[in-house]
Every structure is written in structure tokens, then in C-alpha cells.
Amino acid sequence: MENFFQFRTDKKIQIRIEPPDTDLIIIKRLGKPKFWVSNNDFYEIMGKIYTLSSRKAIDTLLK
């Protein structure tokens, strides 16, 4: 366990960032929760949040 969090410097890791095959797959797979009581469209709202948070994650990763 003492070496568990040590990083190897002798190997390079390639990371590819690509758009998913299906947009908003997690939201679509999970579906609208039963506790959603708003008259606003769940998928539209969550789609905007998902898109913004995905962009922020990619921006953070590429810094």
C-alpha cells in the first residue's frame, strides 16, 4: 500500500477527449426523477447543466 499513490514517470499516458456517441447519455439513461415537480422540461434544464459542466471539466483538464 505504501506505493499505491506513487506515479510512474517512465511511461506516458495518452488522453483522448472526444464527444460521446450519444448526447446526454447519462441523463437519458437515468431518466427524469420521480421527485421532479417543476413545470420546466427536465431534459432541457439538465442538458444545459450537463453541457456547461462538461465544458468546464474539459477546460480544467486542458489547463
N, C-alpha and C positions, 0 to 999 in steps of 0.2 A: 504493500500500500504506500510505502514511502516514495515510490517513483510514479505513482498514479497520475499526478498532475504535472509532471515534467514533460516538456515539449522536445521533440526530436528536431534538431536543426540540420540533420543530414538529408532530409527529404523535403521536397517541395510539394505543396498541396495546390492543386488547381481547383478553382471555384468558378462554375459557370452560372450566370444568372440569366434565366430565360423566362419568358411569360409562360404561365401554365397552359396546358392543353384546353382546359375549360375554365372560364372566368368564374370567380367566386365559388369554387367547388366546395369549400368547407361550409359556407353559409347555405348553399343549396342542399348539401348532404344532410346537414343538421336540421334544416327547416325552421320555420317560424315557431318560436317557443310558445307554449300554452299561456304563459303569463303576459304575452304581448297584448296590451289593451289599447294601444294608441290607434287612432284612425289613419295615421300615416302608414305608408307602404313599408313594411319591414325590410323587404329585399332592396328597395331603393335606398333607404337610410343606411342599412348595413353595407350595401355595396359601396357607398361613398366613404364610409369609415374604413372599410377593408382596403379600398384603393389608396386612400391617403396614408394609412398606416404601412401599407406595403411599400409605397414610395419612400416614406421616412426611413424604413428599415434598410432599403437599398442604398439610400443616400448615406446613412450612417455607416454601412458596411464598406462603402467605397471611399470613405474619408481616410 
